[in-house]
Amino acid sequence: MSGTVNNPFQHIVESLDPKDPKQQFYNLSKLGDPRYDRLPFSIRVLLESAVRNCDEFLVKQSDVESILNWKQTQTQTVEVPFRPARVILQDFTGVPAVVDFAAMRDAVMKLGGDPEKINPVCPADLVIDHSIQVDFNRKSDSLQKNQDLEFDRNRERFQFLKWGSKAFRNMRIIPPGSGIVHQVNLEYLARVVFNYDGYFYPDSLVGTDSHTTMIDGLGVLGWGVGGIEAEAVMLGQPISMVLPEVVGYKLCGTPDKFITSTDIVLTVTKHLRQVGVVGKFVEFFGPGVAQLSIADRATIANMCPEYGATAAFFPVDKVSIQYLKQTGREAEKLSYVTKYLKAVAMFRDYNDVSQDPDFTQVVELDLSTVVPCCSGPKRPQDRIPVSDMKQDFETCLGAKQGFKGFQMAPERHSVLVPFQFNGKEYKLSHGSVVIAAITSCTNTSNPSVMLGAGLLAKKAIECGLSVKPYIKTSLSPGSGVVTYYLKESGVMDFLSQLGFEVVGYGCMTCIGNSGPLPEPVVEAITQGDLVAAGVLSGNRNFEGRVHPNTRANYLASPPLVIAYAIAGTVRIDFEQEPIAINSEGREIFLRDIWPTREEIQAVERTFVIPSMFKEVYEKIEKVNERWNTLVAPSDKLYTWDPNSTYIKSPPFFDGLTMQLQPPRSIMDAYVLLNFGDSVTTDHISPAGNIARNSPAAHYLTNRGLTPRDFNSYGSRRGNDAVMARGTFANIRLLNKFLNKQAPHTIYLPTGEVLDVFDAAERYQQSGVPLLVLAGKEYGSGSSRDWAAKGPFLLGIKAVLAESYERIHRSNLVGMGVIPLEYLSGDTADSLGLTGRERYTIIIPEQLTPRMIVDVKLDTGKTFQVRMRFDTDVELTYFHHGGILNYMIRKMSEN
């Protein structure tokens, strides 16, 4: 990663400090090319990587020229290689990655190769943050109880990961209870500039989580990739990417004193969705950026997947350096970070317009126009001003079933359902808040909104306000630093009094680990067929993700989460109606308890200090005693336990030989599922609880497990038998064959309605290939490799969609599933496709990127589609049957 032998650019290597000639760097300014100073800063990072790693094999001089010539090549779908400096993983995606590595070692050995070649060659950090659930809340011992239960449930997974940290070099595990991967990355793991093997170079990374982009807020170029692609990077394979367009996003103006970073990011998300930035980089510039803290920038960068871009880059400036100092980084590091970035013209002054580079397109946001807002009820890009929330929810209630509709009959809009809780009667209605969670790295990494929530809680308690006891409240910080400054500033006690006790350090509610609701609440929701609400400070609110019983879910800032919890409903206009009436009969409005930006900043300056970060992170790898005492094997090859329901050797490499098979046409395929728009990876491969009547539940029950031991789909991603049965098992799946939400499909040969897995199994037993039809944005949401692995195991050979989310298309390619795309103007409807036809897709032996192929139906109709293999490298992977097969063959060569 730090320069190659026989590099043709060796002549631009020089010492950063003449007093220390052994510490060198590739001085891009010495290229003497005027095009360099006009490149977007994000593209300069790609260029530096290409220059440093140029070996005329994996990275060529022509690649360097293509990047330098970005102004012309950006629109020409030019393919370039990129070697990130490191990889980051979380445990839901990390466990299957380590399972794949273990299975790949077995496969390499069977082919006569050296199994230890399967080993990360770049630093890989895996943070265990996705396993903990909100089983206990509102009590001071909730944290300990949830952590104990997490370890009991996941002991086998943790033991496997600990084996991986011993068996593989360059792999570091951050144990459970430490925090959320992206916040730990921001506060601790980020290098900003690497000083490795005698060279300085920019920190960069890919991660197996779509919100890896959060690190872009610190000036570290990073984005989410599928687990399959990340595994190849860890094994030394560069990412093959189409050189992206770069949208310049200019920030100007000053936000109102009551505006939070959450309001800004939800505004940016809706704006960039409208602009259209899928597959592009977004780079922020303008004087407004200088006013944003790194935490604010990281919040905006975190939600990059929600506006569809690949990366959301904020180049390093003096505020970045101040953040590194605040978070306890050493003075020596701050010195060489600044010196290096200035030497290579990657240090930014946002007030200096002469530094503004060329962009593909420039769009602008005046921060003074941002208003308090939420997003929902089913998608993060559906922003709603807080002043419109009541009206918007009531409109959605009666609107046609869809992203903004629940199709509830008008006579049912005012239904009230009484229920008993802890000996007292309460009533639920449509819009009643039953989950209020301060959760997710998006917001818990930001002291301004966390302290804002604490100050609002303080004022609420002082006004005599409370939260109804049946509402599931929780606080899950992204690192121990958050708890530290909440306690030191004196606001933690007020949060606790409102029910927002710390319940764990992990993603929790944001990824669907919200735990059970009280049974009387569930019964009332079910009895009244209520559209109950969850309000969370997260980044995803897709239907069925947060909790099966909350059909409306809203993303909001931490202070607004508390506000809606106090109100008990989202059907409230905070400007016109009191948030509550206190015990003295006095009306209290939200404006009475909302803290100003100045109040928050005063507390932040006093209590968010470097010593906190140092104290927390000095012991982060050793702080969990149960992890420290966990015994794991140390063999280089993993000994698979045939009785394990968590860890199983996957069948991906069964029968793999060194010989390649020519591509074959897909003959007479049936359509397994017929979808509309915005099918998410949560729909394809849910991460949450395993329903008791599902195929996965039947599998686990047959192995002697009871429902309380099922755990979640996410925690069982190391077992392909569970995950194949969990594919398309989301209860909110809307399949056009059925025209209702259910994890079922029609087995077309007989017309039977079956679970998706059972139908796929029947097709496979008959030797029939399968196809999925879909609309726009297929595979949006989390970067979930099982959303490609699962369909592969079900026998799905191709997906035909109007468009794809970037990471999911890459994952399909990585598994050898063909992503097909309708030609411009074509859709299933315009072509008259019902999904009940049989499809033959003609695949020629000689393939080229993005080529057009014929589709023939058994009805006699023929039409054309585009194969979305976008690069020659992706075609190479396809010829091998997927990227992992390619790597195994490569590592097995003598």
N, C-alpha and C positions, 0 to 999 in steps of 0.2 A: 504493500500500500504506500510505500515511501520512496518511490522511484524504481526504475527498472534498469537492468544491464543493457548497454548499447542503446540507450535512449537518445534519439536524434536531437533532443532539446537540452542535452547536457551542458551546452555552452551558455545557457541562461541561469545555471545554478550558481548561487553565491552565498556568502555568509550573511546572516542577519546582523550579527555583531562581529566586527573585525577582531575583537579580543577573543572570540571563541569560534575559530574557523571551522570546527567540526559540526556546528549547528547551521545547517544550510536550508535553502528554499529555492524553488523555481520562481525566479523573478519575472512574472509575466510582462511587466513594463519593458523588459529588455527584448521582448519580441519585436519592438520597434514598429508595431502595426497600429496605425491610427484607429482601426476598427475596434480595438480593445476598449478604448475609453468611451465608446458609444454603446457598448453592450450593457443590457440590464445586469444588475449585480448578481442575480441568481444564475444567469448564464455564465458569468465569470467563474462561478464555482464549478460548473460543468467543464468549462475550458481548462481550469487548473488541474482537475482530475485527469482529463485526457492527456494533457502535456506531461504530467508526472508519471503516468502509467503507460506512456507510449512505448510499445515494444514491437510494432509492425506485425503483430499477430492478432491479439485480442483488441488492441487499440492502435490505430494507424495514423500516420501524419495526415492522411486525407480526412480523418475524423476531426482532427484539430482544425483543419482548414474549414470544414463544414460548420463548426461551432463559431469560429472567428467570423465567418461569413453569414452569421445568423440573420442579419437584416434581409438577406435574399432567401436563405434556405428555410426560414421559419414556416413558410407556406408551401414548401415543396415535399412534405412528408419524408424528410431526410432522416435516416436512421443513424443514431450515434450510440456508442457504448458509454456507460457511466459506472464507475467503481466507487460506491459509497465507502466512507471511512469505517463505518461500523453498522451493526444491526441491533435492533431492540425488539424484544418480544414480551408478551404477557402470557400468563399461564394457560388461558383457554386456547390460544394459538400456539403457545410454546410446547405444551404437552404433545400435540400431534406432530410438531416439528421434530421433537426428540424421538418420538415413536418412528417417524420416517427415517431419521438418521440411523436408529438401531436396526431397522429392517433393511436399510440400504447397506449397512455393514455386512449383514448376513448375505445379501444378494451379491455383493462384490466378492465375498469369499467363495460363494458357489461358482462364480465365473472365473475363479483362479486369480483374483486380484488381491491387493493388500487392504484389508478392511479398515485399517487405521488411516487410510487416505480420506475416508469420510470423517472430516474434522473441520471445524470452523477455522478459516485462515485470517479472518478479521475479528476484532473484538465483538462479542455478542453478550448483551445483558438481558436477562430474563427477570422481570419483576412479577411476583405472585400477588395479583390484586383482584382477580376476577372470581375467586372462590367463595368469599365471605358473603353471607346473606343477612337480611334484617329479620332474623327469627325473634329477637328480643329488642324492645325499644322502650323508651320513657322511664327506664330505671337506671340508677347509677352503676349497676353491675351489668348492663346490657353489653358493653364492649367485651368484657371478659367472657360472658356466656356465648356471644356470637363467635368469638375467636376460638373458644374451646370446641364448639360444635363444628366450626370450619375444619379444624384439624382432625377431629374424629371422622368426619365425612370423607376427607380428602387425603388421609394418611398415605394410602397406596400411591396416589398421584404424586404427592410430595416426595415420597421415598424414591419414586422413579426419576423425578427431576434432580434429586440429590445425586442419584447414580449418574445422571447425565453430566452434572457439574464436575464429577470425578473422571468420567470416561472420555470427555471431550475437552481438548485444550481451548483456551480463549473464551470459555463460557462461564459467566458469572451469574449466580442466582441471588436476587434480592428477596429475602424470605417473606412469608406472609406477615401482615401486621405492620408493614413498613410504609405503605402509601400506594398511590395510583401511579402507574408506569410513567405517564406523561409529565406528572408533577415531579416525580423523583428524577426524571430525565432533565427537566428544567432546572431544578434546584441543586442537583448533585452530579448526575452522570455527564451532562453536556461539557465538552472540552472547548467549544467555540473555535479554538485553533489546536490542532494536534501537534505535539512535540514527540516524535516517535522515530526511532532508528536513525537519528541524525538529521531528520528533516522536519521543518514546519510546513503545515498545510491545513486548509480549512476543514473543520469538523463537518461531516455530512453523514446522513444515515437513511436507511429505510427501516420500516417497522411493520410488524404483523398486526397492526391495528390502524384503522383508517385515520384516527386522530393523532397519529404520529406527527402530523403537520403542526401541532402545537409548538414544537421546538423552533419552527420558522420565526416565531415571535422574538426569539433571542438572536436571530441572525445565523442560525444553523439550518442549512438546507436539508429538509427531510420530508418524506411522505410515506403513506401506507402502501404496502404491496401485499399480495397474497402470501400465505405461509409457504406455498410451494416455491414462489419466486425468491422469497427471502432465504430459503434453504440453499438455493443455487448461489446466491450472493455470498452466503457464509462459506460455501465451498470454493470461492474464488472466481465465480463466473460474473462478469460484468452484466449489469442490466442493459438490455437493448431497448432503447426508447426512441420515439420519434421526437426530433428537436421541437420543443413546444413554442407556440406563440406566447408572448408575455403581455398581459393586460396591466397597464400602469393604473393603480388606484390612488388618486390624489385626495388626501385629507386636508381640509382647511377649516377655519372657524374654531370656536370654542364650545364645548358641550355645556348645557345648562347645569347649574349646581346640583340639581336633583337627579341627573342622568347617571346611570351605571354603565359599566363596560358591557353588561349583558344587553342593555337596550341598544348599544352601538352595534354589537355583533349580530343581533337579530335583524337590525336594519340593513347591515351590510349583506347578510345572507339573502334576504329577499331581493335586494338590489342586484346582486351578482347573479342570482338565478334568472332574473329578467334579462340581464346583459347576455348571459350564455358564456360560461367559462369552462365547460367540460373539456378535459384534456389539456388545459392551458395552465401556465403559471400565472399567479397574480402577484405583483410586486407593489408594495405600498410606498408612497413618497408624498412630499408636500409638508408644509409647516405644521399641519395638524398632527402629524406623526410624532413630532418632537414633544408634544404635550401629553402623549400617552405613555404610561409606565410600561415596563416590560410585561407585567402581569396583564395589563389591558391588551397589549399587542398579542400576547400568547392566547388570550381568550378569543380574539378575532381569528388568529391562525388556527386555533383548535377546531373551529367549526367549518374549516375549509371543505371537508367532504360534503357538508350540507349545502354549500353553494356550488359544489361540483368541480372545483379546480383541483389540479394535481398538487400544487403547493401554494402557500400564501406567505410570501417572503418579506420580512422586515430586515434590511441590511443592518449590520452592527453600527452603532453610533455611541456617543458618550453615555447615553442613558443605559445602554447595554453593559458598558464597563462598570457603571455605578451599581447595576444589579448584581454583577459578578462579585463586586466588593460586598454588597449587602448580604449576599448568600454565603459569605465566608470563604470565597476563593482566595488563594494566596497572592500576595503582592507581586511576586516574581511572575506568576501566570498573567496577571493583569498587564504587566509590562510587555511581555512578548506578544500577547494577543494584539494589543494596540499597535506595537511596532510593526509586526508582520502585516496586519491588515492595511495599514497605511502604505507600507512598501509595495503592496500589490494592488493598490487602489480599490480596496474593498471596504474601506472605512467611510461611513456616510455622515454628511452634515445635511440634515433634512431642510435646513433653512437656506442652503446654498443651491440656487437653481442651476448654476453652472455644472453641478454634479448630476443633474437629472439626465438619465440615459435615454436612448431611443426605446420606444415601446411599440408594440403592434397596434395598440389602441389605448386611449386614456379615458377613464371615467372618473367622476368626481363626487365626493360627498362633503357637504358642509355640516360639520358636527353640531352646529347650533340648531339644525333642523330636526335632530333626533328627539323623539318623545319616548316616555316610558312605554314599554310594550312587552307582550308575551308572544308565543308562537303555538299554533295548534289548530284544531284538536288532534290532528293525526300526522302532521308533517312539520319538520322544523322550519321550512321556508315559508310557512303560512303565518306571517307576522300579523299581529293585531294590536293596535294601540290600546293601552289599558283602559282608556276612556270608552272604548267601543266593545270591551269584553262581554258585557252583559247582553248587548244587542246581538253581537256576533254568535254567542252560544245559542240564544233563542232562535236565531235564524237557522243555524246548523241543525237544531233539534228537529225541525220539520222538513228540512231540505232532503232531496233525493240522496239515497245511500251513496257515499263517496267520501273524498278527502275532507269535504266541508259539509257533510250531511249524515244524519242518523235515521231519517225517514220515520219519525215518530208521529203518529196520528195527532192532529190538533187537540182532540178531546183528552189526550193523555199528557199534555205539556205541564199541567199543574198538579199531577198526582203526588200525594204524600203517603209515605209508608212508615207507620210507627214501629218502633222496635225497642226492646229492653237491653240496656247495657249497664253492667255493674249496679243493678237494682234501680235504675232510673230510666224513664221513657224519653226517647229522642225520636226525631222524624227525619227521614231522608227524602230527597226529591231529585229530579234531574238537575245536574250541576253541583250536587253536594260534593264537597271535597272529602275524600276518604284516605288519600295519601298526600302527605306534604313532606317532601324530601329535599334537604340541602345536601346535594350529592354531586359527583362528577368533577374531574380535573378541569373542565371548562371554567368553572367558577370557584371551586375551593382552592385553586392555586392563587387566587387574586385577593390579597389582604383587604383591598378597598371594599369589595362586596361582602366579604366575610365579616369584617368589622362593622360594615353598614348593617348587616343582619343583626349583629350583637347589640348595636346601639338602638336599633328599632325595637328589639326585644326588651331592652332596658326601659325604654320610654313606655312600651306597652304595659309592662308590669307596673310601672309607676302610675299609670292611668287606670289600673285595676282590671286589665284585660286578661283573657285566658283562651286556651284552645280546647275545644270539646274533646273529652277523653277517648272517644272511639276513633278519632282521626289518627292514622298511623303516621306519626311524626318521626323524623330521624335526621341525624347529622353525621355524615361520613366524610371526614376530611381527606384530602389527597396526600397529606403527610403529617407527621407528628409536630412539625413546626406550627401548623395552624392551631392545634389545641394549645400549644405553648403560648402563642400570643393572645388567643382568646381568654385564657386563664389570667395571664399577666395583666391584661388590660381591664380585667374585672367584669367582662360581659358574659363569660361562660355560665355563671350562675343564673343569669336572666334567661338565657337560651334554654337551660335545663328546666326552669320553672314553666316554660311554655311547652315542654315535652321534647325539645330538640337536644336530647342527650347524644353524646358520641356513641355510635353503634358499631363502628369499625373503620378500618383504614383500607378502603378499596372502592371499586366502582359501584357496587351494591345496586340501589334502585335504578340508576341510569342504564344498567345493562339487563334489567329485569330480575335482579336478585332482591326483590322488594319483600320477599317472605310472605307469610299468610296474613290476610286480613282477619279481624275478629269474626267468628262464625255468625253472630247476629247481624253484622253488617252485610256479609255475603248473602244471607237469607233475605234481608230486606231488599237488596239490589236485585236479586233473582226474582223475588215475589212481585216487585213492581216493574220488572224489565227496565230498570233505571239506567240512564246514561250518567254514571257516577264519574267523578273527576279525580285525576291525580295532578298535582302541581309539583314540578321538580326543577332544580337548577341544573339540568343535564343538557345533552346535545341531541338526543334522539327521543322521539315520542311516537314512533310508528305503532299502528294499531296492534294490540296483542303483545307488545314488548314490555311495557312497564308492569302491568298486572292484568290477568284475564278479566277481572271485574271492573277495571277502569277503562271505559270505552272512549272517554275524552281525556286527553293528557296534554298539559300545557307546560312549555319551557318558560322559565321566568328567573329573574335574578333572586339570589338568596333572601334579600329583604321582602320581595314580593311573595316568595314561598310562604314566609311567616305571615304576611298580611292576609293571604287567601286562607291560610289555616285558621287564623283568628276569625275571619268572616264566616268560614265554614261552607262557602259556596263560591262558584265563579260567576254566578248571576248577580253581580253587584257592580254598580257604577260608583267607584271610589270618590269621584268628584262631587257627586250629588247625594250619596247615601253614606251614613256613618258606617265605619267598619264594625262597630259593636256599640252596645249601650252598657256602661259599667254598672257595678253594684249600687252606685249612688243614683242611677237613672240618668246619667249624663251621656249625651251622644259624643262619641269619640270618632273623629275622621282620620283617614290615613295621613293627611297633611299634618295632623297634630303630632304624629309620632315619627315621621320620616326624617332621617338625619341628612344634613347637607354634606356636599363634597368636602367643604372646609372642615367640618366637625370630624369627618372620617380621616382626612389626611393628618390632622393634628394627633389623633390617636396612633395612626400608623407610624408617623415619624418617631414617636416615643417608644413604641413597643415592638416593632418589627425590626430586629437588630441582628448583626452578623453572628453574635455569640450563640443565638438560638439555633441557627442553621448548623453551625459547627458542632454543637452539643448533640443535636439529633443525628447528624449524618456520620459523625465519627464512629458511632456504634451500630449503624444500620444493619450491617451484615451479621452481627452477633447478638442483636437485642432479643431475638425470639428464642427462648430457652428450649421449647419443644422442638424447634427446628435444629438447634445445636445438638440435641441428644438423639435425634433421629438417625438410626443406623441404616446405611444403604450399601449394596454390594459394590465392589470396585473392579469387577471384570470388564474388559474392553468390549466383549460381546454380551448383549443382554440375554439373561435366561428368562424366557417367556413363561409365565404361569398360565397353564391352560384353563384354570378355574377363575382367573381374574375377570371381573366385569368392568374394570377401568382401563387396563392396559392389555392390548392384544396385537399380535403381529398382523399388519394389514395385508390384504391379498394383492396389492397393486403390482408387485413384482413377481408373482407366481408364474413360473414357466418362462421367465425372461431369458433370452439368448442374446448373443452378440450380433446376430443377423437381423437386418431390418426387413420389414415387409412393405411392399409397395402400397400406396394408398388405395382404398377401395370405395366404390360408390356405396351409398346407403340405399338399400333396396326395400321398397314396400314397408316403410316404417309407419307405425301407428303413433298418433298424438296421445301422449300420456296426460298432459294438462294443457289447457287453453286459457291464457291469462290476458288481462288488460294491461294498463299502464302501471308503472311504479311498484312492481313486485320487488320486495326488498330481500336481502339475504336473511332477514328474520323470518320471512315467509318461507324461504327455501330451506333454511337450516336453523330452526329456533334454538336459542341459548337457554331459555327459561325452564320452568318445571316440566316434568314428564307426566302427561295426563294419564290417569289410571286405566283408561280404556284404549290406549294407543298400542300400536305394534311393539314399540320399544318397551312399554310396561309389561306386555305379555312375555317378551323375551327375558326381562329381568325377573319376573315372577317365576318363570319356569326354571330359573337358576336359584330359587330359594330366597329372593329378596322381597321384603314388604314395602309398601309405598313410602313409608317414612325413610327408607334407605335408597330410594331411587336417585336422590340428588337432582341435578339439572343436566340438560343436554350438553351445556357448555363444559361441565366437569367431566363428561364421559367422551370427550372427543379423542381420547386415546383408544377407543374401542369401536372399530368400524361396524360391528354388528348392531350396536345401539344407534350409531349415527346414520347408517343406511335406513334403518327403520324410522329415524327421526326426520328424514328428509321430506319436506313438504308436509310436516306434521303440525304446522301452526293452525290453531283453531280459527284464526281470522283469514285463512286462505280463501280467496274468492276465485273459483274456477268456473269459467263460462259454461262448461258442460252441465253444472248443477245450478248456477245462478243463485247460490247462497254461500255463506261463509261456513266452511267445514274442511277438514283435512282429508277429503275424499275425492274420488274421481269415478268416471264410468269406464268399466272394462268393456271396450267397444265390441269385441266379438260376441258378447252375450247381452250387453246392456245392463249388467249388474253394477250397483254402486258399491265400491270397495274402498278401504283405506288405500292411500296412494302406494304404500309399500307392497301391499298384498296384490294390487293390480299389476305393479311392475314385475313382481315375482312370477306371476302367471305368464306375462308376456315373455320373460326370460326363459321360462321352462319351454315355451313354444319356439324359442330361437328367433324371436321377432325384434328388430331394432326399434328404438323409441325416439320421439321428438317432442320438444316443448315449443308451443307458440306463445308469443308475448308481445306486448306493446312497447311503449317508450320506457326508458330508464330501467331496463331489466337488471336486477342485481344491485340496486342502490342500497346504501346503508353500510354496515360494517364490512371490513375486509376479511371475509370469512372463507377460508379455503375449503371447509366442509360443504359450502354451498356449491362447490364444483366437484369435490370428491364424492359427495352423496349421490348427485345425479349420475355420475360415472358408474357407481356401483349399482344403480337401478337399471342400467342398460341404456341410458339416454346417450345417443350418439351425436346429437346436434341440438342447438337452440336456434329458433328463428324469431328475431325480435326487430322492432323498429329502431331501437338504440339500446346501448349498454352503458352501465356504470363502468368506469375505467378499470378498477381493480378486479371486478368480477369477470369482465371479459378476459383479462390476463390469467385469472385462475382457471377459467374454462380451457384456455389454450394450454396451460400448464398440465392439465389432466388429459389432454387429447380429445376433449369435447369440442366440436366445431361450432364457433359462434357465427351464425348466418344473419345477415341484415337485409331487410327489404330495400329495394332501390328507392331513391327519392320519389316521393309521391305515392308509393305503394303502401298498403296496409292489408291486414287480414280482411277487413271489411271491403276495401276497394277491389280486392281480388276475389271476393265472394267465398273466402275460406271459412268452413264451419269447424274444422278440426276433426271431422269424422271421416275425412278422406284418408287414403294411404299415400305416402310421399316417397318418391325416389329422387335422391339428390345425386347428380352426376359429378363425380370427383375425378378429374383427369390425372394422369400420372405426373405430368409436368405442371407444377403449381407455381404461381407468382403471388406476391403480396397483394391483398385486397382484390383478387380476381373475381370475376363474375361467373357464376355457374348456373346450370339449368336445374329446375325442379319440375318433376313430372308427377301428376296425380293419377290415381286409378280412374278418375272421371274423364281422363283424356286432356285435361287442362295442363298447360305448360307455362311457367313464368321463370323469371331470373332473379337471383339474389346475389349479394356480395359476401364472399368469405372474409371474415374479419381477422385473418392472419395479417397483421399490419407490417411485419418486417420479415426479412429472410431468416433471421434467427428464430422467430416464432414458427416458421415453416419447418425449420430443422427440428424443433421440439416436436411438432406434429408428426413428422416422419418417424420419430423415435417412439411415438405413443405417449409423449408427455416429457416435461422437463426433467423429472426425476429419473426416468428411464435413460434419458440422454446422459445425465451425470453418472449414473451407475456404469454405463458402457464406457464412458470416458475414463472413469477411475479404474476400470478393470483392464484397460489396455496396458500391455507390457511396454 
